Amino acid sequence: MNERTRLNNLLSNLQTMQNERERQENESRRRALQETERLEGEVQSLKSKLSEESEETRRLASLRELESHERQERIDKANAELASAREQLAAASTARDQLRARVEEQTILLKSSEEKLAVFSKPGSSTHDVNREQQLEVEIAELKKALELVKTELRDAKEYAEKMKEISANAEEMLQDMNTTHDKFKETMDQQLADKEVAPSNITQLRDRLSSANSTISLRSSVMNFKRATRNSRKSNNKRKKSAIRQNKRTNSSKQKLPG
């Protein structure tokens, strides 16, 4: 009877230990699954952040290239307009100077003709002198008319030259502003890209954390598989132990039933 009680206690203790071990393993497995799910969530979050960082860098580089190209085209166009304005200003200045010279020339001719007319207009002039006087009057009238035309052209040329000078100055100022703005834009974009490159720790750290999280998940999966295999092996051993104990009980019981 004592042997049977001892075997029953042994079976009971063995069952209690097995139940406690299974409870602990289940709790450990539950925590491991929660941690794995957390890490998997972190992996997805890190992948998203890594993708966003890479996309932002590509976006900035693309924006810089596109904006720089468009701005450079506008600067090239402004340079061409400025060069054209300067050429037209030079041509207008040359035309103005030539007209000024013609005015001076026409003025000299007119003065000379008026002086000659004064000579032939004196009393006592001959018929020849009268004819010459009339001829000079016609010449003076024509010279005055030509002089007025040249003066008008000169006035228009001066106005055109001033206008082209103003256009040239405005074009030059606009070009300078465009160059300044373009330089500031490039500086800003270069700084933003430099921040991404100088601090690649953002992407590097994300990649390191991603690699670490993946390694942890892989390690936990291996540990869980190992524990599962160990648990199954332990269950098999416990079953064999219980079977052996029951076999001993049956053997002892049979011996007690045998007649003395």
C-alpha positions in Angstrom: 0.0 0.0 0.0 2.9 2.4 0.8 4.5 1.7 -2.6 1.2 2.5 -4.4 0.8 5.7 -2.5 4.3 6.7 -3.2 3.8 6.0 -7.0 0.5 8.0 -6.9 2.3 11.0 -5.2 5.1 10.7 -7.8 2.6 10.8 -10.6 0.8 13.8 -9.0 4.0 15.7 -8.5 5.1 14.9 -12.0 1.8 16.2 -13.4 1.9 19.3 -11.3 5.5 20.1 -12.5 4.4 19.5 -16.1 1.4 21.7 -15.7 3.5 24.5 -14.2 6.2 24.1 -16.9 3.5 24.3 -19.6 2.0 27.4 -18.0 5.4 29.1 -17.9 6.1 28.1 -21.4 2.8 29.4 -22.6 3.3 32.7 -20.9 6.9 32.9 -22.3 5.5 32.0 -25.8 2.8 34.7 -25.4 5.4 37.3 -24.5 7.7 36.2 -27.3 4.8 36.5 -29.8 3.9 39.9 -28.6 7.5 41.0 -28.8 7.8 39.5 -32.3 4.7 41.4 -33.4 6.1 44.6 -32.0 9.3 44.1 -33.8 7.5 43.3 -37.0 5.5 46.5 -36.6 8.8 48.4 -36.1 10.2 46.7 -39.2 7.3 48.0 -41.3 7.6 51.4 -39.7 11.4 51.5 -40.4 10.8 50.4 -44.0 8.3 53.2 -44.5 10.7 55.8 -42.9 13.6 54.6 -45.0 11.5 54.8 -48.1 10.4 58.3 -47.2 13.9 59.5 -46.5 15.1 58.1 -49.9 12.2 59.5 -51.7 12.7 62.9 -50.1 16.4 62.9 -51.2 15.4 62.0 -54.8 12.7 64.6 -54.8 15.1 67.4 -53.7 17.7 66.3 -56.3 15.0 66.2 -59.0 13.6 69.6 -58.0 17.0 71.2 -57.9 17.8 69.9 -61.4 14.5 70.9 -62.8 14.4 74.4 -61.2 18.1 75.0 -62.1 17.4 74.1 -65.7 14.4 76.4 -65.9 16.1 79.3 -64.1 19.2 78.9 -66.3 17.0 79.1 -69.4 15.4 82.3 -68.2 18.9 83.7 -67.4 20.2 82.8 -70.8 17.1 84.5 -72.4 17.7 87.6 -70.3 21.4 87.6 -71.3 20.4 87.5 -74.9 17.8 90.3 -74.4 20.5 92.4 -72.6 23.0 91.8 -75.4 20.4 92.8 -78.0 19.5 95.9 -76.0 23.1 96.9 -75.8 23.6 96.4 -79.5 20.5 98.6 -80.2 21.8 101.2 -77.7 25.1 101.3 -79.5 23.4 101.6 -82.9 21.1 104.3 -81.6 24.1 106.2 -80.0 26.0 106.0 -83.3 22.9 107.2 -85.3 22.5 110.1 -82.8 26.1 111.1 -83.1 25.9 111.0 -86.9 22.8 113.1 -86.9 24.4 115.6 -84.5 27.3 115.9 -86.9 24.9 116.5 -89.8 23.1 119.2 -87.8 26.4 120.9 -87.2 27.3 120.5 -90.9 23.9 121.9 -92.1 24.1 124.7 -89.6 27.5 125.7 -91.0 26.3 125.5 -94.6 23.2 127.6 -93.7 25.4 130.3 -91.9 27.7 130.4 -94.9 24.8 130.9 -97.4 23.2 133.6 -95.2 26.6 135.4 -95.1 26.8 135.2 -98.9 23.2 136.4 -99.2 24.0 139.4 -97.1 26.8 140.4 -99.4 24.6 140.2 -102.6 21.8 142.0 -100.9 23.7 145.3 -100.7 22.4 148.3 -102.8 23.9 148.8 -106.2 24.1 145.1 -107.0 24.2 144.0 -110.7 21.8 141.8 -112.5 24.2 138.9 -112.0 24.2 139.7 -108.3 20.4 139.7 -108.2 20.2 136.3 -109.8 22.8 135.0 -107.4 20.9 136.5 -104.5 17.7 134.7 -105.6 19.7 131.5 -106.0 21.1 131.8 -102.5 17.6 132.5 -101.1 16.4 129.2 -102.6 19.4 127.4 -101.2 18.9 128.9 -97.8 15.3 127.9 -97.8 16.3 124.3 -98.7 19.0 124.3 -96.1 16.6 125.5 -93.4 14.1 122.8 -94.4 16.8 120.1 -94.5 18.2 121.4 -91.1 14.7 121.1 -89.5 14.4 117.6 -90.8 17.8 116.6 -89.5 17.0 118.2 -86.1 13.7 116.3 -86.0 15.6 113.1 -86.7 18.2 113.9 -84.1 15.5 114.6 -81.5 13.9 111.2 -82.3 17.3 109.5 -82.3 18.1 111.0 -78.9 14.7 109.8 -77.5 15.3 106.4 -79.0 18.8 106.2 -77.5 17.5 107.2 -74.1 14.8 104.6 -74.3 17.3 101.9 -75.3 19.6 103.1 -72.5 16.7 102.6 -70.0 15.8 99.2 -71.5 19.4 98.1 -71.3 19.7 99.3 -67.7 16.4 97.5 -66.7 17.5 94.3 -68.5 20.9 94.4 -66.7 19.2 95.0 -63.3 16.7 92.1 -64.0 19.5 89.8 -65.0 21.4 90.7 -61.9 18.3 89.9 -59.7 17.8 86.6 -61.6 21.4 85.6 -61.0 21.2 86.5 -57.3 17.9 84.6 -56.9 19.3 81.6 -58.8 22.4 81.6 -56.6 20.3 81.7 -53.5 18.1 78.9 -54.8 21.1 76.7 -55.6 22.6 77.5 -52.2 19.4 76.6 -50.4 18.9 73.4 -52.4 22.6 72.4 -52.0 22.3 73.0 -48.3 19.2 70.8 -48.1 20.9 68.0 -50.1 24.1 68.5 -48.0 22.0 68.0 -44.8 20.8 64.7 -46.3 24.3 63.7 -47.3 26.2 65.1 -44.3 23.7 63.4 -42.0 23.2 60.1 -43.7 23.0 58.8 -40.2 19.2 59.2 -40.7 19.1 56.5 -43.4 22.1 54.6 -42.0 20.5 54.4 -38.5 17.2 53.4 -40.0 19.0 50.6 -42.0 20.9 49.5 -38.9 17.7 49.4 -36.8 15.9 47.5 -39.5 18.7 45.0 -39.8 18.8 44.6 -36.0 15.0 44.2 -35.8 15.1 41.5 -38.5 17.9 39.7 -36.8 16.0 39.8 -33.5 12.9 38.4 -35.1 15.0 35.6 -36.8 16.7 34.8 -33.4 13.4 34.7 -31.5 11.9 32.5 -34.2 14.9 30.1 -33.8 14.6 30.1 -30.0 10.9 29.4 -30.2 11.4 26.6 -32.6 14.1 25.2 -30.2 11.8 25.5 -27.2 9.0 23.9 -29.1 11.2 20.9 -30.0 12.5 20.7 -26.4 8.9 20.9 -25.0 7.8 18.1 -27.3 10.8 16.0 -26.3 10.0 16.7 -22.6 6.4 15.6 -23.1 7.5 12.4 -24.7 9.9 11.7 -21.8 7.1 12.5 -19.3 4.8 10.1 -21.1 7.4 7.4 -20.9 7.9 8.1 -17.2 4.2 8.0 -16.5 3.9 4.8 -18.5 6.8 3.3 -16.5 5.2 4.3 -13.2 1.8 2.8 -14.2 3.6 -0.3 -15.3 5.3 -0.5 -11.9 1.9 0.0 -10.2 0.4 -2.8 -12.2 3.3 -5.1 -11.5 3.2 -4.4 -7.7 -0.5 -4.9 -7.7 -0.2 -8.3 -9.4 2.5 -9.3 -6.9 0.3 -8.4 -3.9 -2.6 -10.5 -5.4 -0.5 -13.7 -5.6 -1.1 -16.2 -2.8 1.5 -16.4 -0.1 
